[in-house]
Amino acid sequence: MSWTISENKFGKSRAVSRGNKFLLANGYMGYRGTLDGDDKHDFVALSLAGLYDGVAGKWRETVNAPDPLFLRAYCDGEPLLASEADEFSQSLDMRRALLTVRTCFKKCGVSIKSERIVHFERMRELGSRVVIHADEAVKLRVEAGINGDVWDLNGPHLKDMRFSFNENGIRCECKTQELGVPLSTSLCFSLKPTSVESGEMSAKFFYDVELEAGEEFILDRIAYVGFGEHSSPSEDTAFADISAGYDAFFKSHIESWERLWDVHDVRLVGDRRAQLALRYSIYHLLILTPRTEGQSIAARGLSGQTYKGAVFWDTEIFLLPFFAVNDLDVARRLIEYRIKCLDGARQKAASYGYDGAFYAWESQDGFDACSDFNVTDVFTHRPVRTYFKDKQIHISGDVAYALIKYLSRSSDISILYDGGLEKLIECARFFYSYSRFNHTKCRYELLDVIGPDEYHERVNNNAFTNMMAKFTADAAVEWLEKVRISNPELGAEMDKKFGCDLAKKLADWKDKLYLFDEKDGVIEQFDGYFGLEDVKVDEVRSRLVKKNEYWGGSGGVATATRVIKQADVIAMLVLFGDRFSSSVVQKNHEFYLPYTEHGSSLSASMYAMSAIRMSKPDEAWQWFVKTATVDLSGKSKQWAGEVYIGGTHPAAAGGAYLTAVYGFAGLTFDEGQVAFLPKLPKKIRAMYLTVTQNGERKKVKITREGAKFL
Ligand code: BGC
């Protein structure tokens, strides 16, 4: 029950949202939920994690590989297109990570069932089975092959494309433009073709098929997509292999997913739609599981090139909590990614004249891909200078925060020895050097920053940022002292690198670091925020002249007002929940809510969590549903000014899990020990989930009365 999402109407205009909604992926690659005969105009994309390329003068972004699953059937020379089908349905069976499209064409008495998987274990492989059923005698031509004419936002990224054939399949080799990384797509077929054809950008097998009434034509395909040292399926062959049969390939994929769901599923008893949405969120988290060392998760997952395939704070704050419950190896991998990027962060800090590590706002393996001009003005069509890269310094605090959360969850102190401690210290040193001492007020301040609310740029003393900075320094001091005892060699190395007085300097600094001002219990988001025009979201929205106008920056409609893009103070209260009373949370929640546009999908879950903190799980419910359904409903922002920002929203999926498991079920890890303090909303009678403690998986039932290990 509640495992399948489906649509029964075609809707040409839905190509973009369909591609997102029905995405298949496995952490290594993502294949958008487009249809077999689609091409770049329908936003087909096979996105590869962590393979970046830049074309001169354009944004560097992830590479889309040639599409190996192109297939079109023809009847009387006319293509059988889904847009013209008499019946159409598309469904995603999340339990098996299986996409199925059914079409029926009455004019030639044919129905087509097309299944597709992106194999979870054999991560460089994907496959498809197409079954064409003849209701009456029919002659068909089927073409299937590799289409190298791919959809790109800032491409083209592929050059030197060459096609070759063996008797079972096709191979496409090419290189990326910037670094010349070899990339190959090989495709093999279960049937020998009638003829083959190769062009500059594509190569195909053709099948001339004659079917009697009741007969079926079945074509299986398995494709291999690899780059760098993996650009061939094995040392023995450059071609993909289907000799073991599609059934075995399919079976092993299903078995992997059974194992995944056995551990990660969360059952909600009481509301089937919410159950479906939560499963869908978990599905989206699982398909992004980083597969290789030093890999993390991009803000738009594997749904395309939006946000350049870059890693944002989304991963540390919204995705890590999911992996921390039952997959500490992956959680550690996410932490290691930032250790790997430490040099890049140091270089970024140095380039602005600071010490320590200033992490990339949009990280491509440490390189900051964030442009100086992130939006385009819809009136003048000119690029607008935005300061996300230069001023969103909280990123270094988010990185430190995630490390400490991982540490307290796992007690894996080795992460500190393996570069974690140095990362933490460097983040603290960065904040230290960024701060200025205010002689009049006798305190350190963090001036000219951007908090999570991106509409207000270059503000002073953003409460969220200052709290993160203090937290980072606290943690650096604490762990430096502890490591001096547990690993004196590393302690000495740190002293040598950063000076013996670092802990003292940081301790002194953090005590003098200003945090925020407050009025009647309401925390001011940044200096002067309370003095901004007191209008609410609807009023600001009504002032828009054009629909896609950018709200923030120097001249946006929200800039001079209290209206904010996303949870900011509320995010701080959620992340540092133990330091604030629930009445403070309530005051701030009630104050900031009417000013919050939720223009980012990161916002809703924070409000859900604060509502739960206020013991109002029924109020949290609406925010939970909102965050869990972002990609199901497709009702998310597609444009920032004139820049396309569509794609899936992993942080919203992570936020749904966070709300359900850490919120409604009230999961905490106190010194590694699992505890639950449930606050179930009326809609939910019980929850079932798995949690890992000391390496052991435990099934838990949550009810209003409490938690019971099963
Ligand atoms: C949000 C950021 C977020 C980014 C990627 C932006 O719209 O304001 O907080 O990190 O999207 O999801």
Boltz pocket constraint, residues with backbone or C-beta under 6 A from the ligand:
constraints:
  - pocket:
      binder: B
      contacts: [[A, 299], [A, 307], [A, 312], [A, 313], [A, 314], [A, 452], [A, 454], [A, 565], [A, 566], [A, 599], [A, 600], [A, 601], [A, 602], [A, 651]]
      max_distance: 6.0
